[in-house]
Amino acid sequence: MQKEVLLIMSNVVIPVIVGAVCAAVFAVLGFVLGVAHRRKTAEYNNTAEKKIVSAPQEATKIINNALAEAEASKKEKVLEAKDEVHKLRSDADRDIRERRNEVQRQEKRLNQREEYLDKKTDSLEAKNDKISEKQKELENKLLEVDGIKKSQFDMLERISGLTQEEAKNQLLASLEEELDTEKSKKILEYEQMTRDQSEVLAREIIGTAIQRCAADHTAETTVSVVALPNDEMKGRIIGREGRNIRSIESITGVELIIDDTPEAITVSAFDPVRREIARLTLERLIQDGRIHPTRIEELYEKAKREVNATIKQEGEKAVLKANCGSIHPELVRLLGKLKYRTSYGQSVLKHSLEVSYIAGLMAAELGADERLARRAGLLHDIGKALDHEMEGSHIALGVEFARKYKESEAVVHAIEAHHGDVECKTVVACLVQAADAVSASRPGARRENVENYIKRLQQLEEISCSFEGVERAYAIQAGREVRVMVKPEQVSEDEMVILARELESQPSLLVMAHPTRGLDIGAASFVHEQMIAARERGVGILLISADFDEILEMSDRILVCFEGQIMGEFSGKNPPIEEISLAMTGK
């Protein structure tokens, strides 16, 4: 029991003691904290009072410092502004001094020039006065000379008993023989001098150009041959009651010639582009095997697009090969059409390229404009792409289209002068003319029937032998030179030279077969001029030529012969080119 009471008391007393101890501890802590708080509050209040007391002083100090800094900054900025103003003023003064000096120099130069012009004017006036005086003196002297001359003529007429005209005729008669001799000597002298001065250089330049330019030419005619797999295909091409062949001819614009030639059909047309389109159409029809009007029209359109693309590509290739700069697209297209055009069997496009190369090489040798020469050479026959479509010679058409598409006057003049229609006024025109002659007349460039060639030479010899005093004549160098043997008892040595110059001035009728074949431009132009002059004198001229351009240019009346028969007669003024072309093929 005591133990339980003690235990209970211990359970009660211990918490009480603990509580009392805690209360004492908290009381001590409260006291300490209160003392510390009062101390801090007192310190804070003291500090605040000190700050309040010192605040006006600090403010005054800050204001004074700010005013001092502002004053210093103001002085600094003023100094900087003064420096800048001084610098600007110095620059302005320097500019003013430089401008003033320049104005003074200009004024000095102007004054000097004015003085010079014044002196020049005075000198010119003095010279004019002297010239006027000299002119008056000359006029007076001329009057005196005229008077003396008239009196001398009167005196001579009285002494001789002849009038002035009679004396002149007598003097001319006495000098005629001497003048003939002198004329022949001068002709020989000038020919020799020209030959000595120009032949070596010309041969060197042309030889160099030809050496550096080699071109192959493929000959084409007015017909194309299409190979057939068998003769049965001819019947399929003709079709029932000729339906297919009529469709082909009407769509393509060509004529199909189906004869006994085995496994072949001939396509005939003067227009080479149209003929090429027709040939491709036929070949595609033969490969396809389906031959009827609808299929013909479809394949014709495809072939037409293909040929047009080929024309464009060939024109662009030609321009690139010639290296002559950019050319109008329409002229490029016309150049491409020349691929299908031939002249005497020579491809006109390849001929134009060859002329471009040769003209450019000769221009380089002579120090002329090489690119311009190449351009003019490439475009010189551009009219041949149109001369079967439009009226006019290929020269006139070429000039028209070159001007239309803004080619330079130098190129236009070269086109106009390359056949001698007008006189060459530029070096480029002369080079194009010479290059054209070289390309056309070189061996192998153009084809010619051997029989026609021999006949032409014989006719040249016959014409030469028709002149009085001529014993024999020999045509050599493909007809470019005729050597004449005269009768010495009828023709003197001096007269031979004159006779050689006047061979074409005497006959009443001339039969001329291919008179310009193989001749250069200058010689061909001379022959044409002589023909025109003879016609105006009343001489009848029968011109036989395979040169279509020459026929159109020279003829008053045109007769077309085919296999020994006259196929038609046409006027030389505005000739119907298409009808003439058909007549040339026997239609």
C-alpha positions in Angstrom: 0.0 0.0 0.0 2.8 2.4 0.9 4.5 1.4 -2.3 1.3 2.1 -4.3 1.0 5.5 -2.5 4.6 6.3 -3.1 4.2 5.3 -6.7 1.1 7.5 -7.1 2.9 10.5 -5.5 5.9 10.0 -7.6 3.6 10.0 -10.7 2.1 13.3 -9.6 5.1 15.1 -8.3 7.4 14.5 -11.2 5.1 16.3 -13.7 4.6 19.2 -11.4 8.3 19.6 -10.9 8.8 19.4 -14.6 6.1 21.9 -15.2 7.7 24.3 -12.6 11.1 23.9 -14.2 9.7 24.7 -17.6 7.8 27.7 -16.4 11.0 29.0 -14.8 12.9 28.5 -18.0 10.3 30.3 -20.1 10.3 33.2 -17.6 14.0 33.5 -17.8 13.9 33.4 -21.6 11.1 36.0 -21.8 13.1 38.3 -19.6 16.2 37.9 -21.7 14.3 38.4 -25.0 12.5 41.5 -23.6 15.8 43.0 -22.5 17.3 42.3 -26.0 14.3 43.7 -27.7 14.4 46.9 -25.7 18.0 47.2 -26.4 17.5 46.8 -30.2 14.6 49.2 -30.2 16.7 51.8 -28.4 19.6 51.3 -30.9 17.2 51.5 -33.9 15.7 54.6 -32.6 19.1 56.1 -32.0 20.1 55.2 -35.6 16.9 56.6 -37.1 17.4 59.9 -35.2 21.0 60.1 -36.4 19.9 59.4 -40.0 17.1 62.0 -39.7 19.5 64.5 -38.3 22.1 63.8 -41.1 19.6 63.5 -44.0 19.6 67.2 -44.9 23.4 67.2 -44.9 23.5 64.2 -47.1 21.0 65.7 -49.5 22.9 68.9 -49.7 26.1 66.9 -50.3 24.5 64.9 -53.1 23.0 68.0 -54.7 26.4 69.8 -54.6 28.1 66.8 -56.1 25.5 66.6 -58.9 25.9 70.3 -59.6 29.6 69.9 -59.7 29.4 67.0 -62.1 26.9 68.8 -64.3 29.1 71.9 -64.5 32.1 69.7 -65.4 30.1 67.9 -68.1 28.8 71.2 -69.4 32.3 72.6 -69.7 33.5 69.4 -71.4 30.6 69.5 -73.9 31.2 73.2 -74.6 34.8 72.4 -75.2 33.9 69.6 -77.6 31.4 71.8 -79.4 34.0 74.5 -79.8 36.5 71.9 -81.2 33.9 70.6 -83.6 32.9 74.1 -84.7 36.6 74.9 -85.2 37.1 71.8 -87.2 34.1 72.4 -89.4 35.2 76.0 -89.9 38.7 74.8 -90.9 37.2 72.3 -93.4 34.9 74.9 -94.8 37.8 77.4 -95.2 39.9 74.7 -96.9 37.0 73.8 -99.3 36.4 77.5 -100.1 40.1 78.0 -100.8 40.2 74.9 -103.1 37.1 76.0 -104.9 38.4 79.5 -105.2 41.7 78.2 -106.7 39.8 75.9 -109.1 37.6 78.8 -110.3 40.7 80.9 -110.7 42.4 78.2 -112.8 39.2 77.8 -114.9 39.0 81.5 -115.4 42.6 81.5 -116.4 42.1 78.7 -119.0 39.0 80.4 -120.4 40.9 83.7 -120.7 43.7 81.9 -122.5 41.3 80.1 -124.8 39.5 83.3 -125.5 42.8 84.9 -126.4 43.6 82.0 -128.7 40.2 82.2 -130.4 40.7 85.9 -130.9 44.0 85.3 -132.5 42.6 82.5 -134.6 39.7 84.6 -135.7 42.1 87.4 -136.7 44.3 85.0 -138.6 41.3 83.5 -140.4 40.0 86.9 -141.3 43.4 87.8 -142.7 43.5 84.6 -144.7 40.1 85.2 -146.0 41.1 88.6 -147.1 44.2 87.2 -148.9 42.1 84.4 -150.5 39.6 87.0 -151.7 42.4 89.0 -153.2 43.9 85.9 -154.8 40.5 84.9 -156.2 40.0 88.3 -157.8 43.5 88.1 -159.3 42.7 84.6 -160.6 39.4 85.8 -162.1 41.2 88.6 -163.9 43.9 86.3 -165.1 41.3 83.8 -166.4 39.6 86.6 -168.3 43.0 87.5 -169.8 43.7 83.9 -170.7 40.3 83.5 -172.3 40.9 86.6 -174.3 44.4 85.4 -175.4 43.0 82.0 -176.2 40.2 83.4 -178.3 42.6 85.7 -180.2 45.0 82.8 -180.8 42.2 80.6 -182.1 41.1 83.4 -184.4 44.6 83.8 -185.6 45.0 80.0 -186.2 41.8 79.8 -188.1 42.9 82.7 -190.3 46.4 81.2 -190.9 45.2 77.6 -191.5 42.0 78.3 -193.3 40.3 75.7 -191.0 37.6 76.1 -188.4 38.2 74.8 -184.9 36.0 71.7 -185.5 37.8 70.9 -188.8 41.2 71.2 -187.2 40.1 69.0 -184.3 38.9 66.2 -186.7 42.1 66.4 -188.7 44.1 66.2 -185.5 42.1 63.2 -184.2 42.4 61.4 -187.6 46.2 61.9 -187.5 46.4 60.6 -183.9 44.0 57.7 -184.2 46.6 55.1 -185.2 49.0 56.3 -182.5 46.2 56.2 -179.9 45.3 52.6 -180.8 48.9 51.6 -180.2 49.0 53.5 -177.0 45.7 52.0 -175.9 46.9 48.5 -176.5 50.1 49.2 -174.7 48.3 50.7 -171.7 45.9 47.8 -171.5 48.8 45.3 -171.5 50.7 47.4 -169.0 47.8 47.8 -166.6 47.0 44.1 -166.8 50.5 43.1 -166.1 50.8 45.5 -163.3 47.6 44.4 -161.7 48.6 40.8 -162.1 52.0 41.3 -160.6 50.6 43.2 -157.6 47.5 41.1 -156.8 48.0 37.6 -158.1 50.5 36.4 -155.5 48.7 37.8 -152.6 45.3 36.7 -153.8 46.5 33.1 -154.4 48.1 33.0 -151.0 45.0 34.3 -149.2 42.6 32.1 -151.1 44.9 29.1 -151.0 45.2 29.4 -147.3 41.5 29.7 -146.8 40.8 26.7 -149.0 43.5 24.7 -147.2 41.9 25.4 -143.9 38.4 24.8 -145.1 37.4 21.3 -146.4 33.8 20.4 -146.8 31.9 17.4 -148.2 28.8 18.0 -150.2 25.9 15.6 -150.8 24.1 16.2 -154.1 20.4 16.2 -154.1 17.9 16.6 -157.0 14.3 17.5 -157.4 13.2 13.8 -156.9 13.6 11.4 -154.0 13.4 7.6 -154.3 11.6 5.5 -151.7 12.5 1.9 -151.5 9.7 -0.7 -151.2 9.9 -4.1 -149.6 8.2 -5.6 -152.6 6.3 -4.7 -155.7 3.0 -5.6 -154.0 3.4 -2.5 -151.9 2.9 -0.3 -155.0 -0.7 -1.6 -155.3 -1.4 -0.9 -151.7 0.0 2.6 -152.0 -2.2 3.3 -155.1 -5.2 1.9 -153.3 -8.6 1.0 -154.6 -9.4 3.2 -157.6 -6.3 5.3 -156.8 -7.8 6.5 -153.4 -4.6 6.3 -151.4 -2.2 7.8 -154.0 -4.6 10.7 -154.5 -4.8 11.3 -150.8 -1.0 11.2 -150.5 -0.5 13.7 -153.3 -3.3 16.1 -152.1 -2.1 16.0 -148.5 1.7 16.2 -149.1 1.6 18.4 -152.3 4.0 16.2 -154.2 3.7 13.9 -157.2 4.3 10.2 -156.9 5.8 8.5 -159.9 5.1 4.8 -160.0 6.7 3.1 -163.0 8.3 -0.1 -163.9 11.3 0.5 -161.6 11.3 -2.5 -159.3 10.7 -2.0 -155.6 10.9 1.8 -155.8 8.6 4.8 -156.0 9.8 8.3 -157.0 8.7 11.4 -155.1 8.8 14.5 -157.3 8.4 18.1 -156.1 10.3 21.3 -156.6 9.9 22.3 -153.0 12.6 20.2 -151.2 11.0 20.5 -147.7 7.7 19.3 -149.0 9.4 16.4 -150.8 11.3 15.4 -147.7 8.1 15.4 -145.6 6.4 13.2 -148.3 9.3 10.8 -148.3 9.2 10.4 -144.5 5.5 9.9 -144.7 5.8 7.2 -147.3 8.5 5.4 -145.4 6.4 5.5 -142.2 3.3 4.2 -144.1 5.3 1.3 -145.6 6.7 0.4 -142.1 3.3 0.7 -140.5 1.5 -1.3 -143.2 -1.8 0.5 -142.6 -2.4 2.7 -145.7 -5.6 4.7 -145.7 -6.5 8.4 -145.9 -6.8 8.9 -142.1 -3.5 7.1 -141.4 -1.8 9.1 -144.2 -2.9 12.4 -142.7 -1.8 11.3 -139.2 1.7 10.2 -140.3 2.0 13.3 -142.5 1.5 15.6 -139.5 4.2 13.6 -137.5 6.6 13.8 -140.4 6.0 17.5 -140.8 6.7 18.1 -137.1 9.9 16.0 -137.4 11.1 17.9 -140.5 10.4 21.2 -138.8 12.3 20.2 -135.8 15.2 19.0 -138.0 15.1 22.4 -139.8 15.4 24.2 -136.5 18.3 22.0 -135.3 20.2 22.3 -138.6 19.8 26.1 -138.5 21.1 26.2 -134.9 24.0 23.9 -135.8 24.9 26.1 -138.7 25.0 29.2 -136.5 27.1 27.5 -134.0 29.5 26.2 -136.6 29.9 29.6 -138.2 30.5 31.2 -134.8 29.0 34.5 -135.9 26.9 35.4 -132.9 23.2 35.2 -132.2 20.8 35.3 -135.2 17.0 35.9 -135.2 15.1 32.6 -134.8 13.3 33.2 -138.2 16.6 33.5 -140.0 17.8 30.4 -138.2 14.7 28.5 -139.5 15.4 29.7 -143.0 19.0 28.5 -142.7 17.7 25.1 -141.7 15.5 25.0 -144.8 18.6 25.4 -146.9 19.6 21.9 -145.9 17.0 20.6 -148.4 17.9 23.1 -151.1 20.5 22.4 -153.8 22.1 24.5 -156.5 23.7 22.5 -159.4 23.8 19.6 -157.0 25.5 21.5 -154.3 23.8 21.7 -150.9 23.0 25.4 -150.3 23.4 25.1 -146.5 26.9 23.5 -146.8 27.7 26.0 -149.5 26.7 28.8 -147.1 28.8 27.4 -144.3 31.8 27.0 -146.7 31.4 30.6 -147.8 31.3 31.6 -144.2 34.5 29.7 -143.3 36.4 31.0 -146.4 35.2 34.6 -145.9 36.1 34.5 -142.2 39.6 33.0 -142.9 40.3 35.6 -145.6 39.1 38.4 -143.3 41.5 37.2 -140.6 44.3 37.2 -143.1 43.5 40.7 -144.2 42.9 42.1 -140.6 39.1 42.7 -141.3 36.2 41.9 -139.1 36.2 38.1 -139.1 32.9 37.6 -137.3 31.1 40.0 -139.6 32.5 38.2 -142.6 31.4 34.9 -141.3 27.9 36.2 -140.6 27.6 37.8 -144.1 28.9 34.6 -145.7 26.4 32.4 -143.8 23.4 34.6 -144.7 24.4 35.5 -148.3 22.1 32.9 -149.9 19.3 33.0 -147.3 16.8 34.1 -150.0 17.1 30.7 -151.7 15.0 29.3 -148.8 12.1 31.5 -150.1 12.6 32.1 -153.8 10.3 29.2 -154.7 7.6 30.4 -152.3 7.7 34.1 -153.0 8.2 36.3 -156.1 11.6 37.8 -156.7 15.2 36.7 -157.0 17.0 35.1 -154.0 19.1 38.2 -153.7 16.1 40.6 -153.4 14.4 38.2 -151.0 17.5 37.8 -148.9 18.0 41.6 -148.6 14.3 42.1 -147.7 14.4 39.4 -144.9 17.8 40.5 -143.6 16.5 44.1 -143.2 13.2 42.8 -141.7 15.0 40.9 -138.9 17.4 43.8 -138.1 20.7 42.6 -139.7 23.4 45.3 -140.0 23.7 47.2 -143.3 27.1 45.6 -143.8 25.5 42.2 -143.9 22.6 43.4 -146.1 25.1 45.0 -148.6 27.1 41.8 -148.7 23.9 39.8 -149.6 23.0 42.4 -152.2 26.4 42.5 -153.8 27.5 38.8 -153.7 26.4 38.2 -157.4 27.5 41.6 -158.6 24.0 43.2 -158.7 25.5 46.2 -157.0 29.0 47.4 -156.7 30.9 46.1 -153.6 31.5 49.0 -151.2 33.0 47.2 -148.2 35.8 44.7 -147.7 33.3 42.2 -146.2 31.1 42.3 -149.4 34.2 41.7 -151.6 35.3 38.8 -149.4 31.8 37.2 -149.5 31.7 37.6 -153.2 35.1 36.0 -153.6 34.3 33.2 -151.1 31.0 32.5 -153.0 32.9 32.1 -156.3 35.6 29.9 -154.7 33.0 27.6 -153.1 30.9 27.3 -156.3 33.7 26.9 -158.8 36.1 24.6 -156.9 36.4 21.1 -158.5 33.7 18.7 -157.3 31.4 21.3 -155.8 28.9 21.3 -158.5 27.8 18.6 -161.0 27.5 19.2 -164.7 26.5 17.0 -167.6 29.6 16.1 -169.6 27.8 16.6 -172.9 26.6 20.1 -171.8 30.0 21.0 -170.7 31.6 20.0 -174.1 28.8 21.8 -176.0 29.4 25.0 -173.9 33.1 24.9 -174.7 32.4 24.4 -178.4 29.9 27.2 -178.5 32.4 29.5 -176.8 35.0 28.6 -179.5 32.4 29.1 -182.3 31.4 32.6 -181.0 35.1 33.6 -180.7 35.7 32.3 -184.3 32.8 34.3 -185.7 34.8 37.6 -185.4 36.7 39.0 -188.3 40.4 38.2 -188.3 40.0 35.2 -185.9 41.5 32.0 -187.2 41.1 29.6 -184.3 39.9 29.7 -180.7 40.4 27.4 -177.8 38.3 27.4 -174.6 40.4 26.2 -171.7 40.1 26.2 -167.9 36.4 25.0 -167.9 35.5 28.0 -170.2 36.9 30.6 -167.9 39.6 31.5 -170.5 39.4 31.6 -174.3 42.6 31.7 -176.3 42.2 33.3 -179.8 44.5 32.8 -182.8 44.2 35.6 -185.3 45.3 36.1 -188.8 48.4 38.3 -188.8 47.6 39.8 -192.2 44.2 41.0 -190.9 44.8 41.8 -187.3 47.9 43.6 -186.0 49.6 42.9 -182.7 48.1 46.1 -181.2 44.6 45.3 -182.4 44.7 41.8 -180.8 44.4 43.3 -177.3 41.5 45.5 -178.3 39.8 42.6 -180.0 40.0 40.5 -176.9 38.1 43.2 -175.1 35.4 43.6 -177.7 34.5 40.1 -178.7 30.9 40.4 -177.5 30.1 43.8 -179.1 29.8 42.9 -182.8 27.4 40.0 -183.6 23.7 40.4 -184.4 22.8 37.1 -182.8 24.4 35.4 -179.8 23.7 31.8 -178.7 24.9 31.5 -175.2 24.8 28.1 -173.5 25.6 28.2 -169.8 27.7 31.3 -170.2 28.5 31.8 -166.5 28.9 28.2 -165.5 32.2 27.9 -163.6 32.9 31.7 -163.7 33.6 33.8 -160.7 31.3 36.5 -159.5 33.1 39.3 -161.3 33.3 37.4 -164.6 29.6 36.4 -164.4 28.6 39.9 -163.7 30.6 41.2 -166.7 29.0 38.6 -169.0 25.5 39.7 -167.8 26.3 43.3 -168.3 27.6 42.6 -171.8 24.4 40.6 -172.6 22.2 43.5 -171.4 24.2 46.0 -173.4 24.0 43.8 -176.5 20.3 43.4 -176.1 19.9 47.2 -175.9 21.8 47.5 -179.2 19.3 45.2 -180.9 21.3 42.0 -180.7 19.2 38.9 -180.4 20.4 36.6 -177.5 19.4 32.9 -177.0 20.3 32.0 -173.4 20.5 28.3 -172.5 21.1 27.8 -168.8 20.3 25.4 -166.0 20.8 28.3 -163.5 17.2 29.1 -162.4 18.2 32.4 -160.9 20.1 33.4 -164.0 17.1 32.6 -166.2 14.7 34.6 -164.0 17.1 37.6 -163.9 18.1 37.8 -167.5 15.1 36.6 -169.6 12.4 38.5 -171.4 10.7 35.3 -172.5 11.3 31.8 -171.0 10.9 28.5 -172.8 11.2 25.3 -170.7 12.5 22.2 -172.4 12.2 18.6 -171.1 13.7 15.6 -172.9 13.9 17.6 -176.2 10.3 19.0 -176.0 9.1 22.5 -175.2 6.9 22.1 -172.1 5.8 25.7 -171.9 6.4 29.4 -172.7 6.3 32.1 -170.0 6.9 35.8 -169.7 10.1 37.0 -168.0 8.2 39.7 -166.1 6.8 38.3 -162.9 7.2 34.7 -164.1 5.1 32.0 -162.4 7.8 30.1 -160.6 5.7 27.1 -159.6 4.4 26.5 -163.1 7.9 26.8 -164.5 9.1 24.3 -161.8 6.4 21.8 -162.9 7.3 22.3 -166.5 11.0 21.6 -165.7 9.9 18.1 -164.3 8.0 17.4 -167.5 4.5 18.3 -166.2 
